Amino acid sequence: MTSSFKKSVLLGIALAFSLLFAAFGVNSAVAVGATQFPQPRILFFEFNQEGPSEKNKQILNMHAEFLKHHPEYQLQVHGYSDHQGRAEYNQILAKKRAGLVADVIRESGLEPHRIQEFSWGSDFPLIIDNHHTNRRVELVYVATYDKDRIEPQKIESDSKVEEIVEEDKRAELTNFGNEANAEKEIVSRLGEAVPGLKISSVNPSPIPGVYEVESNNPQSIYISADGQFFVPGDIFQVKDGRITNLAEKRREVSRSEFIGNIPEAQQVVFAPKDNKVKAKVTVFTDIDCGYCRKLHLEVPKMNALGIQINYMAFPRAGIGSSSYDKLVSVWCADDQQDAMTYAKTGKVPPPLTCENPVAAQYELGQNIGITGTPAIVTEEGRLIPGYLPAEALANGLGIAAQ
């Protein structure tokens, strides 16, 4: 084994431990003493971003102040990139990141020789295939007397490499790493493949390189930036020992906004008699639904607990059906509450017609993911499908049952 090879192996091992220590907040004082170093010591970058953000500049100023008061330490600035693009370009980008971060600290008046810059390109990913996490600069404190320092890698800036950099920058403007171009390509491809699909928005998802599409289809679509690959469904996040449905969280916001735009005058409202409303829920209902009738029997108890029930129409059999006609009769009645209660007993309300919101509410329900009745929607947009007794609903809303 040659000495240069041994040095490379030791360098890799040392750097790997450095990454682990920095990533998980392990104090570097394990190596150089009991000093508590400023946190954080990893700065993350956006796609193709060279210099630190304003927020990161504030963090760097904090590190600069620490170094001013601790002359016994020097700082190593390690620049990294993700593995997208050419290796030569990534090496240059990583060097620029390290250099611009070091410049911020030097501008505070720190002696230049106390800062060392290193560029590793995409050679040492913090997390495999996690582009955002790998676009970073790491700050490593070392004792001034430590002579066993890592030598920075040499990056040639000849005309060939500069040509590659410019070529990659031009490619970025035309390829799918650009969000505007990605949106255009996604809308074009989906529009051609799915006639009738009305796309309302295209936004970056939490997964790098994957976009979330909102459309007239209540199901979320997650699609690659070039529009060639997609999956319908939900995206989940595992964090702090819990699993969160991120797509449902987004739908909750949309539901809350859509329902919030419907005035209560267009709904059949059952409010607490003393007007002491602790919570409001919207219930999409169908006259001929057995569990809708069972839920309606709980409404007096719900009102007594301070829960206001706002009914919206959702004739499961569709517009023009018998259920639809009954709902229209309820909405057109002089006393909508009495008409609703009468119809919920299984009796047919007197046929009435008028200008009414039944069809519009049915369409709204379909657009926000309602597929059956009863469907309860909280003020925050959380969907509770099916029947719930009053006490269970109160508990779910954080209201103590009396």
C-alpha positions in Angstrom: 0.0 0.0 0.0 1.6 3.3 -1.1 1.8 6.3 1.3 -0.4 8.4 -1.0 -3.0 5.7 -1.0 -2.9 5.4 2.8 -3.3 9.2 3.0 -6.3 9.0 0.8 -7.9 6.3 2.9 -7.3 8.2 6.1 -8.5 11.4 4.5 -11.8 9.6 3.5 -12.3 8.2 7.0 -11.6 11.5 8.7 -14.0 13.3 6.4 -16.7 10.7 6.9 -16.6 11.2 10.6 -16.6 14.9 10.1 -19.8 14.6 8.1 -21.4 12.5 10.7 -20.4 14.8 13.5 -21.7 17.9 11.7 -24.9 16.3 10.5 -26.0 15.0 13.8 -24.8 17.9 15.9 -21.9 16.0 17.6 -19.7 18.6 19.1 -16.3 18.8 17.5 -14.9 19.4 20.9 -14.5 15.6 21.1 -11.4 16.2 18.9 -10.0 19.5 20.1 -11.2 20.0 23.7 -14.3 21.0 25.6 -15.1 24.2 23.8 -18.7 24.6 22.7 -18.6 25.7 19.0 -21.3 27.8 17.4 -24.2 25.9 15.7 -25.1 25.2 13.0 -21.9 24.1 11.2 -23.6 23.0 8.0 -24.9 25.5 5.5 -27.2 24.3 2.7 -27.6 25.8 -0.8 -30.3 25.9 -3.5 -29.7 24.4 -6.9 -26.7 26.1 -8.6 -26.5 28.7 -5.8 -22.9 29.9 -5.3 -22.9 32.3 -2.4 -24.5 32.0 1.1 -28.0 33.3 1.7 -28.6 36.3 4.0 -29.7 33.9 6.8 -26.4 32.0 6.4 -24.4 35.2 6.4 -25.8 35.9 9.9 -24.7 32.4 11.0 -21.2 33.0 9.5 -20.9 36.3 11.4 -21.6 34.4 14.6 -18.7 32.0 13.7 -16.5 34.9 12.9 -17.1 36.4 16.4 -16.3 33.1 18.0 -12.9 32.9 16.1 -12.0 36.4 17.1 -12.4 35.4 20.8 -10.7 32.0 20.3 -7.3 32.5 18.6 -6.4 28.9 19.5 -8.7 27.6 16.6 -8.6 27.8 12.9 -11.5 27.1 10.6 -11.7 24.7 7.6 -14.4 25.5 5.1 -15.4 22.5 3.0 -17.5 23.0 -0.1 -19.7 20.3 -1.7 -22.2 19.9 -4.5 -24.8 17.3 -5.4 -24.0 14.9 -8.3 -26.3 16.5 -10.9 -24.3 17.7 -13.9 -20.7 17.2 -14.8 -18.1 16.4 -12.2 -15.8 19.2 -13.4 -18.6 21.7 -13.0 -19.6 20.4 -9.6 -16.0 20.8 -8.5 -15.9 24.4 -9.6 -19.2 25.1 -7.9 -18.1 23.5 -4.7 -15.0 25.6 -4.7 -16.9 28.8 -5.3 -19.2 28.0 -2.4 -16.3 27.4 0.0 -14.6 30.6 -1.2 -17.6 32.8 -0.9 -18.4 31.5 2.6 -14.8 32.0 3.6 -14.9 35.6 2.2 -17.8 36.5 4.5 -15.8 35.4 7.6 -12.6 37.2 6.3 -14.6 40.4 5.8 -15.2 40.5 9.6 -11.4 41.3 10.0 -10.2 37.7 10.8 -6.7 36.9 9.8 -6.8 35.2 6.3 -4.3 32.5 7.3 -6.8 31.2 10.0 -9.3 30.0 7.3 -8.6 27.1 4.9 -10.8 26.3 1.9 -11.5 22.9 0.5 -13.5 21.7 -2.4 -14.8 18.1 -2.7 -17.3 18.4 -5.5 -19.9 15.6 -5.3 -17.4 13.0 -4.0 -18.7 12.8 -0.4 -22.6 13.0 -0.3 -24.1 13.5 3.1 -27.1 11.5 2.1 -27.1 9.4 -1.1 -29.3 11.0 -3.8 -30.6 13.8 -1.6 -29.6 16.7 -3.7 -30.6 19.5 -1.4 -28.8 18.0 1.6 -25.6 17.4 -0.4 -25.4 21.0 -1.7 -23.6 22.4 1.4 -20.6 23.9 3.0 -19.3 22.4 6.3 -17.4 24.4 8.9 -14.8 22.4 10.8 -12.8 23.8 13.8 -9.2 22.6 14.3 -6.6 23.5 16.9 -4.1 26.1 15.6 -1.2 23.8 16.7 -2.6 20.8 14.7 -0.1 20.3 11.9 -1.9 17.3 10.3 -4.2 19.3 8.1 -6.0 18.3 5.0 -4.6 19.7 1.8 -7.2 21.3 -0.4 -7.8 19.6 -3.8 -6.4 21.5 -6.7 -8.9 22.7 -9.3 -7.6 23.8 -12.6 -9.4 26.9 -14.1 -8.1 26.4 -17.6 -10.2 27.3 -20.7 -11.6 23.8 -21.0 -13.1 23.7 -17.6 -14.5 27.2 -17.9 -16.1 26.2 -21.2 -17.7 23.2 -19.4 -19.0 25.6 -16.7 -20.6 27.9 -19.2 -22.1 25.0 -21.1 -23.7 23.7 -17.9 -25.1 27.1 -17.0 -26.7 27.4 -20.5 -28.1 24.0 -20.1 -29.7 25.0 -16.8 -31.6 27.8 -18.5 -33.1 25.4 -21.0 -33.4 22.1 -19.1 -35.8 21.0 -16.5 -33.9 22.2 -13.4 -35.5 25.6 -14.0 -39.0 25.7 -12.2 -40.6 27.8 -14.9 -39.5 25.5 -17.7 -40.5 22.4 -15.6 -44.0 23.8 -15.2 -44.3 24.5 -18.9 -43.1 21.1 -19.8 -45.4 19.3 -17.3 -48.5 21.2 -18.3 -47.7 20.5 -22.0 -47.2 16.8 -21.5 -50.1 16.2 -19.2 -52.4 18.3 -21.4 -51.6 16.2 -24.4 -51.9 12.9 -22.6 -55.0 13.6 -20.5 -57.5 15.7 -22.5 -59.9 17.5 -20.1 -57.4 17.7 -17.3 -57.4 21.3 -15.9 -54.2 22.0 -14.2 -54.5 24.8 -11.6 -50.9 24.8 -10.3 -47.5 23.1 -10.5 -45.2 23.4 -7.5 -42.0 21.7 -6.3 -42.7 18.8 -3.9 -40.6 18.0 -0.8 -38.8 15.4 -3.0 -36.0 17.1 -5.1 -36.7 17.0 -8.8 -40.4 16.0 -8.3 -43.3 18.4 -8.7 -46.8 18.3 -7.3 -49.7 19.0 -9.7 -53.1 20.3 -8.6 -55.9 19.9 -11.0 -59.7 19.3 -11.4 -58.9 15.7 -10.3 -59.0 15.5 -6.5 -56.1 13.0 -6.5 -52.7 14.5 -6.3 -50.2 13.9 -9.1 -46.4 13.8 -8.5 -44.4 14.1 -11.7 -40.8 14.4 -12.8 -39.5 17.7 -13.9 -39.4 16.6 -17.6 -43.0 15.5 -17.4 -42.3 11.9 -18.5 -42.9 10.0 -15.2 -45.7 10.5 -12.7 -47.5 8.7 -9.9 -51.0 9.5 -8.7 -51.7 9.4 -4.9 -50.3 10.8 -1.7 -46.8 11.5 -0.5 -45.9 10.7 3.1 -43.1 12.1 5.4 -41.4 10.2 8.2 -40.2 12.7 10.8 -39.7 12.6 14.6 -41.1 9.1 14.7 -44.4 10.0 13.0 -45.8 9.6 9.5 -47.6 12.6 8.0 -49.6 12.6 4.8 -48.3 15.8 3.2 -50.8 15.6 0.3 -53.7 15.4 2.7 -52.3 18.4 4.6 -52.3 20.4 1.4 -55.9 19.2 0.6 -57.0 20.3 4.1 -55.8 23.9 3.3 -57.7 23.8 0.0 -60.9 22.4 1.6 -60.8 25.1 4.3 -60.4 27.8 1.7 -63.1 26.5 -0.6 -65.7 25.9 2.1 -64.8 29.3 3.8 -65.9 31.0 0.6 -69.4 29.6 0.9 -71.6 31.9 2.9 -73.7 30.3 5.7 -76.8 31.8 4.1 -76.4 29.1 1.4 -76.1 26.3 3.9 -78.7 24.8 6.3 -77.3 25.7 9.7 -78.1 24.1 13.0 -76.5 26.4 15.6 -76.4 26.1 19.5 -79.4 27.9 20.9 -77.4 30.0 23.3 -75.0 31.0 20.4 -72.1 29.7 22.4 -70.3 28.2 19.5 -67.1 26.4 20.3 -66.6 24.9 16.9 -68.2 24.7 13.5 -68.2 21.7 11.1 -69.5 21.4 7.6 -71.4 18.2 6.8 -72.0 17.1 3.3 -75.3 15.2 3.4 -77.7 13.1 1.3 -81.4 12.9 2.3 -81.6 9.1 1.5 -78.4 8.2 3.3 -79.1 6.0 6.4 -76.0 7.1 8.3 -76.8 10.7 7.4 -80.2 10.3 9.2 -78.4 8.7 12.1 -76.0 11.6 12.3 -78.9 14.1 12.2 -80.3 12.5 15.4 -77.1 13.5 17.1 -77.4 17.2 16.0 -79.2 18.3 19.2 -76.4 16.8 21.3 -73.8 18.4 19.1 -75.4 21.8 19.5 -75.6 21.3 23.3 -71.8 20.7 23.2 -71.3 23.9 21.4 -70.8 22.4 17.9 -72.5 24.2 15.0 -73.6 22.0 12.1 -73.5 23.6 8.6 -75.2 21.3 6.1 -74.1 21.3 2.4 -75.9 19.2 -0.2 -74.3 16.1 -1.8 -76.9 13.9 -3.6 -74.9 10.7 -4.1 -77.1 9.6 -7.0 -76.2 12.8 -8.9 -78.0 15.9 -10.3 -81.6 15.2 -11.4 -82.0 12.2 -9.1 -84.7 11.7 -6.5 -82.3 12.6 -3.7 -81.3 15.7 -5.6 -85.0 16.8 -5.9 -85.5 16.3 -2.1 -82.5 18.4 -1.3 -83.7 21.1 -3.6 -87.1 21.0 -1.7 -85.3 21.4 1.6 -83.2 24.3 0.4 -86.3 26.0 -1.1 -88.4 25.6 2.1 -89.3 28.6 4.2 -88.0 26.8 7.3 -85.0 24.9 6.0 -84.2 23.4 9.4 -87.7 21.9 9.8 -87.6 20.7 6.2 -84.3 19.0 6.8 -85.4 17.3 10.0 -88.7 16.2 8.3 -86.8 14.7 5.3 -84.3 12.9 7.6 -87.1 10.9 9.1 -87.6 9.2 5.7 -90.6 11.3 4.7 -90.7 13.1 1.3 -90.7 16.9 1.7 -93.2 18.9 -0.3 -91.7 19.4 -3.8 -90.4 22.9 -4.2 -88.2 24.7 -6.7 -86.2 27.9 -6.5 -82.8 29.3 -7.3 -80.6 27.0 -5.1 -76.9 26.0 -4.5 -77.5 22.2 -4.4 -75.8 21.5 -7.8 -72.9 23.8 -7.0 -72.4 22.3 -3.6 -72.4 18.8 -5.1 -69.7 19.8 -7.6 -67.7 21.5 -4.8 -67.8 18.3 -2.8 -66.5 16.3 -5.7 -63.7 18.8 -6.2 -62.5 18.6 -2.6 -62.5 14.8 -2.3 -65.9 14.0 -1.0 -66.9 10.5 -2.2 -69.7 9.5 0.2 -72.0 10.8 2.9 -72.0 11.8 5.6 -68.7 13.6 5.3 -67.7 16.0 8.1 -65.1 18.7 7.4 -63.6 20.7 10.2 -62.8 24.4 10.1 -59.2 23.5 9.4 -60.2 21.4 6.4 -59.7 18.0 8.0 -62.1 15.4 6.4 -63.8 12.9 8.7 -65.7 10.4 6.5 -68.8 8.7 7.9 -70.9 8.8 11.0 -69.7 10.0 14.4 -71.7 10.3 17.6 -71.7 13.7 19.3 -69.2 12.8 22.1 -66.7 11.3 19.6 -66.9 14.4 17.4 -66.5 16.7 20.4 -63.4 14.8 21.5 -62.0 15.0 17.9 -62.5 18.7 18.0 -60.9 19.1 21.4 -64.2 19.9 23.1 -64.9 18.3 26.4 -68.2 16.4 26.6 -70.5 17.7 29.2 
